[in-house]
Amino acid sequence: MTQNPSEKRFLEALDNAVDLFSDHAKNVYSKVIAISHNDADGISSLQLIQNLLHKINIEYDYFIYNRSSSWTNYLNGILPKVQNNKTAFIFTDVGSTLSELIPIINKRKEHFFILDHHEVDVNINTQKLPDNLIFVNPTTYGYDGLEHIAGACLTYMFSKRIKASITKQGWLTIIGIAGDSLKSMDKLQSFNREIYQEILNEQLIEENEGLALFGGMHENIKDGLKHSILPYIKGCGGEPDIKIKSTLDELGINPTKKLIDLEKSEIESISNQLKIPIGTYALLPQKQGLLRFVFEHALLLNILSFKNISAALSIIQQKSITRYAKTIYNEYIAELVKNLRLLSQDLPRYETEKAVFIDAGNGKITPSSWSDTASFSTVNNLLPPNKMVFLGGLEKKTQMIKLSIRCSREYLQNNKMGVNEIINRIKEELGGTGGGHKLAGGLRLSKPSFNILREKVDHII
């Protein structure tokens, strides 16, 4: 990220995209194909686009991209065989893998709108893109795709400029922001903060202050402490109920009292005893139970997106959680706190001056949990914050080494390159596939390349 983001240039690019889409939506386009990522941010973005297209009466189809296949293979069954300019594509929150997409788009007649907040491939000159590619990405104007603007935030800004009444769906944006930022609402910055405040002013969400035990805000205080993943609370996270109950008994607090019903004095007592910061959290007044809590709602979407995408797309419109979704959520939380406890104590690791490799393979942590374990271990500072984290192991299906790569904000302050740039360097030297943000990304490597990476990682970094 550059030192001084250019708001003027970013908004000019956004407005140009809006003007082009608006003009063609009235006179040219008869159908739009929307493609988005399979997580809370991507699904929220997709819902916003669907609402927009419905409001302006344009026929549409949608697809969910999970980044497990190349764009060539994925789009092969989606791109119409007969090309014409009456169909347009809108990609939201899909990852700016322009090196793969540009050759495809160059051969097409349709307009491709890409609204993304991931870092762009380092070898791409965004000033020389195909004429039919309308690319809006705030990271190319100096913004941070995680800190400053979520994918849903960008999609909301685009959609609202076309149809002002999209504001009523602004609560979707807050789910996307919560799912990507992994922050208490009072710590949001830039456009994320601006849009959050706008939606709050519209009274589409509510705001409370108290113990922000994200992951367990809907539970009683005992289970909230046990299942909090942001922050993960050492001594409580994944521990037996009797241990947590004993701590609360000492403080004179009823363990079965709902977390959000705690008195101010009780909040302060727990905060002081367990060194838990008091924070701000958002609520969705039109929803009930777990879905009422924005962070938990976003987390549920992230979980379902990888297990049952149909259930994820369905639950975002529901007012209360289904038994199936609640079971999936509870299993996920129990597994994650167990993994965080395991990682902080027992997992084998290999450290260099600039990196730490965590061996999560061979049944230690299931591969589907590697990414989230890596993310929450980093935001909770369970690993050295001055080192880049490589967590993963052998993926049996592909016989490749799959790595979830993370770094902390502290790391970025002291190093020029973030995760995405390091991944690009690794791909240049050792091959593999992957990408991501400054703070987070994923990479698949052959076993020989991984062995070289372990030896040369400090040099590459």
N, C-alpha and C positions, 0 to 999 in steps of 0.2 A: 504494500500500500504506500502511495506517495505521502509526503508530509502534509500537503494541502489539497484535499479533494476538491474537484471543480464541480460545484453544484450547478453552475450555469450551463456548462457543456453537457453534463449528464441530463439535465432537464430538457435541453434543446434536442438531444437525441431521442428522449422519450416522447416529446411532443411531435417530433417528425414522424415517429412510428405511429403515433395515435392519428395524426392527420392522414397518413397514407392508408391506414386500415379503415378509418371512418369513410373516406372518399370511396374506396373500393367496395366497402360493405354496402353502400347505398346503390352503387351503379354496376358493379362487376361480380363480386363474390356471390355464389349461390350456395356454397357449402364451405364449412371450416372443419378441419381435422385437428383436434387438440391432443397433444401428447405431454404427459407430465410424469414426474418421478414418484416412486412408490414409498413415500413417507408422509408425515403430517404436513410438512411444508408443501410438498408436491400435490397432495390431495386437496389441501386448502386452495392452492393456486388453481387447480383444475375446476373446483367448484365455483370459484369466482369467474373463470372464463365461461363455464357453462351458463351461469346466471346472466352474464353479459350477452352471450349469443342468443339466449332465450328472449331477453328484453328487446334485442334489435331484430328479432325474427329471422335468424339465419339458421338453416339446417346444419347440424354438426354431428360428428362422431368423435369418440375419445378413445385413447389408448394409454396404458400405464407402462412406463419403461423402468426396468429394474437394474439396468446397467450390467447384466450378466452376459449379454451378447453384444457383438459389434453392431454399430448403427447400420452397416450394410445388410447384415442378416436380418436385423429387426425390421427395418423399413421395407425390405423386399416384399413382404406380404401386405404392406399398408399403402405404399405409393401407387396411385392409379396407373394402369398400363397406358391409358390414353391421357396425355398431358393437355391441360388447358389452364388459362388464367382465372377460371371461375371457381377454382378450389384454392383455398389458402391453408397454410399450416401454422399453428401457434404452439411453440414448445415452451413449457414453463418449468423451471427448477430441474433441468435435466442434466446439468453438468456441461460446461462449455468445451466439449471435445470437438472443436472446429476442424482440427486436422482430419477427422473422420467424416464430418458432415459436409465440408466445403466441396470435396469432389462429387458428392452425391447431388448437392444443390446446384452445382454448376451445370449439371446435365438436365435440369428440370426447368419447366416454364412457370410453375406455381410460385407465389410469394411464400417465403418462409420467415415467420416472425419468431425470433428467439428472445425470450425474456428470462434472463438468468442472472444469478448472483455468485456463481462459482468462478474461480480464477480461470483465465483463458490459457490455452497451450502457449508456452513461452515462444515457440517458433512461428506464431501466427501474427501477421501484420493486420490489425483490425481496420486499418485505413484502406486496405485493398481487398474487400470482400466482394462476392458475387453481387451483381445488381439486384437480383431477386431475393437476397438475404437482408432482412431488416433486423439488425442485431443490437439489442439494448442490454448492456451489462455494466452496472455501476462500478465494478472493480476496475474497468478500463479507464475510469475517471478518478481513480484514487480512493474509492471507498472500500471498506472491508465487508466482504459478503456475509460474514457472521455477526460482526459487531454492529454494523450500520444499517443493513437492509436485507431482510429475509426474502426468499423467493415470492412468498405470498404478499409481502409488502409491495414489491415491485409490480406484481400482477394487479394488485388493488389499485395502485396509482395509475397504471395503464387503463384499467377497466373503468375507473371512475371518471377519467377524462373523456371517455367515450359516452358513458351513460351515468349521470350524476346519482341516479337512484340506487346505484350499486353500493352506496354507502350503507344501506340497510343490511347488506351481507358482510359488513366490515368485521363482524365477530369471527368470521372465517380467517381473516388476516391475523388476528391475535393468536389463534391456534397455531398457524404457521410460524409466527414469530417465536412463540413459546417453545415449539418443537425444535427449532434450530438454534435459538440463542442460549438455551439452558441457563437462564438467568432469572433472578427475582425481578419483577416488573419495574421496580424503582431504579434498576441498574441499566435499563435500556438506553440506547444512544441513537443519535442522528434520526434517520427516517423511521427506524423502528419505534423510537420514542415519540416522534411527531404523529405517526399514524395511530399508535396506541392511545395517545392523548385525545386524538380526534374521535376515536371510537368510544372512548370513555365519556367524552362530552356529549356524544349522541345517546348515551345511556343504554348502549347495546351490551355493555359489560359493566360489572361492578368491581370495586377495588377494596381490599381489606388489608390491614396491617396486623402482623402477628408472627408466630413461629412459621416460617416458610420451610416446611419439611416436604419438599416436592417428591412426589411418588406416593405419599401417604396422607395427603391433605384431607381426604374424605373419611379417614378412619378415626378411631379413638386415639388418645395421646400415646398409649402404650404401643399400639401397632404403628402409629405414625412415626415414632422414634425407631422402631424396628425396621420399617420398610422405607424410610427416607433414603433416596439415592442422590439427592442434591439438597443439603449436604449428606454424604454418607457419614454416619456418626460412629466413630470407633467406640467400642464398648457397648453399643446398642444395636448397630446394624447386623441383622442375622443372628443375634444372640437369643438364648432361651427367654421365654416370657418372664420367668421368675426373677431373672437378673434385672430386667428393665422395671418390673413391678416393684422390686425392692428399692430401686433408686427413686421412683415416684412416691413410694410410701414414706421415705425419709423426708421428702419435700412436702408431705401432707396433701398430695394431689391424687384424686381418684383416677386410677389407670384407665377406667372405662369411659371417662368423659370425652366427648367429641373434641377433637383438636381445635376446631374453629370456635368452640364454645368456651374456651379457657378464658378466665378473667385476666385482666392486665397484670395483676400481681403474680398469678400463676405463670404467665408467659415469661415475666422477668425472672422469676425464680428458676425455671427450667433453663432459660437462656444463660444465666450466670453459672449454674451448676455444670452444664454440659458444654459451655462455650459455643452455643448455637446463636448465630446472628438473627436478629428480628428483621423481617423483610416484608415486602408487599406482594400480594398474589391477586390474581384476577379470577372473577367468577362469571359464569354465563347464567343470567337470571331465568332464561327460558328453559333451562335443562335441570335435571334432577340427579341426585346421587353423585357418583364418580364423574359423570359427564358435566356436572356443574362447575368443576374445577378445571381451568384452562390448561394447566400443565399436565394434569392427569389425562385429560381428554386428548391432548396432543400425543402423550406417551402411548395411550391405547391405540391411536391411529398408527403410530410407528410400529407397534407390535403386530397389529392385525395386517398391516401392509405386507409383511413378510410371511404371514401364515395363511391369510384368507383375504385377498384383496377385495372380494365382493362384500365381505362383512365390514371392511374398513370404509368402503364407499357408502355403505348403507348406514353405518352408525353415526356418521357425521351429521346426518339429517334427523336422527332420532333424539327424543327428549330424555329417554332413560336407557340405561345399559341392559343388554340382554344377558341371560345367565351364561351363555356360551362365551361372550366377550369378557364378562367378569372373571370367569374361570381362567381364561387365557391371560388376563392381566395379572391376577394373583400369582399364577405360576411363574410368570415372567419376573415379577418383583422379587419373589422368593429366590429365584435362580440368580438374579443379578446381585442382590445383597450377599448371597452366599459366595458368588464369584469375587466380589470386591473384598470380602473378608479373606478369601483364599489368596487373592493376589497380594494383599498387604502383608501376608504372613508366610505363605508356603511355596508359591510357584517358582520353579527354577528360572534363573535369569543369567544373562551374559552382558556385562557392562564394559563399555569403552569410555574414553574421555568424553565423547559427545553423544553417545547413544546407549540405550538399554533395550535388550532383546528379551522378551518374556515368552517362554515356551508354554503355550496354552493347549498344545496338541495332545494326542494320545489319550483322549478322554478326560483330561484335566478340566477343560472348559469346552462345551460344545461349540463347534465352528459358528453356528448361528448367533452365538453370544459374544464372539470375539470383538466385533465392532463396538457394541455398547459397553462392554467391560473396559475396553481401551479408552473410550470417551469419558466415562464416568470416573475412571481411575485418574485421568488427567485433570478434569475439572475439580476433583476432590483432593488433588495434590498427594496421591498415594504413592507416587513415584517421583524420582528426582526432577524438579521442575526445570532444571538447567540442561536436561538431556532430551533428545528425541526418542519417543517410545515406539518400538516395533513389536506388536503383540500378534501372535498367530501360530501357524504350524502347517502341517501337510493336509491339503484338501484331497480327500480320497477320490472324489468324483473326477477331478481333473489331474490328479497326481502333481499338482503345482503347490508351491508354498504360498499360502494366502496370508497377507499381513495387513493388520489395521495399524495405521501410523498416526501418531498424535504428537502435538507439542503444546506447551502452555503459553500463556500470554507473556509470562516472565521470559521464556525462551525467545520469543519473537523480539522482545525489547533489546536483547543482547546479541541477536543473530540476524543477518540480512535476509536469509531465506527461510520460508515457512515450509510446511509439509508438501504442498503441491509442487513447489519448485524442486524440492529434493526428489520427489517421485519422478519428475521429468528428467532430472539428472541420472537417476538410476536407470530409467528406461533407455536413455541415450547410451549408457555404458554397458548395461547388462540385459536389455530387452525387457519383456514383461508388459503388462497392461494395468492401467489404473489412473487415478487422478483424485482431485479433491479441493479443499480450501487451504488457507494458510495454516489452520489449526488441525485439520483432520483430513484423512484420505485413505485410500485402499490400494493395494498393489498385489498382483499375482506374478510370481517368478518361478522359473524352473529351479529344481534343487541345486544344480551346479552354480547357477547365478546367485542363489541365496547364500551359498557358502562363500562365494567371492564377496558378496555384500557385507557379510559379517567381518571379513578381514579388512575391507577397504572403506568401511562406513565413515570413519573419521575423515578420510581423504575426500570422499564424496561430499560430505556435509561441509 
